[in-house]
Amino acid sequence: MTSNLHSPPKRNYVHVVKRKEAKHRNSFGVAFDLLAIGPQSMVTKMHYRKENVIPFHSHPNEQTGYILSGRICVLTRDSRHELGPDDTYAIPANIEHSIEIIEDAEEVQVFTPPREDFR
């Protein structure tokens, strides 16, 4: 039995998104794949290009990231963290942040709760 693609799974169901089923989205000019969505979390795969600019912004979702390839810099108004493959980070909800793309990169992000603007 499968659940509706990109709708939160019903109780006791597993929401599976196969690679070919991922919805392609865009935020701040960054292409990303919308992957699994649960009642309390959402998984995306970001496809950063060096020319992408992600300005300072905030959202009511905690954001965690796992860098698959490339290099990025996660910034807040008072910190700067350069990250590469296998590095991770967590940004609490409502914290203003930005991401600087040092070189083309791919990253898995998890948002809790799911971002409504990414659906």
C-alpha positions, 0 to 999 in steps of 0.5 A: 500500500502506498501513500499519496506522493508528497502528502504526509503519511497516514498513521502507521504508513511509511512514506517512500519517495523513489528517486524518479518520484522526487518533485523538483522545486526551486528556492532562492534560485537553488534547485532541490528535490522534495523527498520524504515528508512525515507528520513532523519532518521533511527531507530535501536534497539541495543542488547548489551551484557556485552562482547561487545566492541564498540571502539571510532569511529565517523560518519557523523550522529547525534545519539540519544539513548533511553535506554530500559533496562540494563546499558551502559556508553556513552563516548567521549574523555572528558566525561562519562555518565552512563545511565539506563532504560528511560535515553536518550542521543544525540551525534552530527555528527562527534564527536568521541564516544564509548559505554561501556556495564555495563550490558546487555542492549537494546537501541533504536537509531535514526540516522540522516541522515540514516547510509548507513553502517547499511543498 
